[in-house]
Amino acid sequence: MSEPTYFVLAALLDGPLHGYGIIKRAGEQSGGRVRLAVGTLYGALDRLAGDGLVAVDREETVQGRPRRYYRLTEDGRLALTREAARMEQAARVVTGRTAPAPGTAQA
């Protein structure tokens, strides 16, 4: 799973959001690393909806413009949880090591 996809799904953990809300939350949660362009986001949301990971929650009209809210599906929550566990396990390969590598000085 790509980092942008991970943070799009993570943005929806606390409930449905519209596109701008997803962009903002993904940026915040990634420490600013993930900067989603509008076209990129909606392409990703269409793909994620096609994969059954997100779904349209509702639509409303704000100042004459439609606003679509997306929610995480159970399959999306499961995929996100699995990816988080995979990344955690991968990080432990490095962070779990306490001894310095041979030939390196310890600070």
C-alpha positions, 0 to 999 in steps of 0.5 A, a space after each residue: 500500500 502506498 503512503 498516500 493511500 495509507 493516509 487517505 484510509 487513516 484519515 477516515 478512521 474517525 468517521 466520514 470526511 469530504 475531499 478537502 477534509 481528507 486532504 487536510 487530515 492526511 497532511 496533518 497525520 503524515 507530518 506534512 509528507 503527504 500532500 494530495 492534489 485534488 485530482 490525485 485524491 479523487 482518482 484514489 477514492 474512485 480506485 479505493 471505492 472500486 476495491 471496496 475499501 471506501 464508500 460514499 457516505 452521503 452527499 450534500 450541497 454547499 453553496 450550490 456545489 455538491 460535497 461528497 463524504 466518504 467513509 471507511 468500509 470494514 474491508 478498508 479498516 481491515 486493510 489499513 490495520 493489516 498495513 499498520 501491523 506490517 509496517 510495525 513489524 518491518 520497523 522492529 527489524 531496525 528499531 529492535 536492535 540495541 547493539 551497534 553494528 560491528 566497527 561503529 562507534 556508539 555515541 
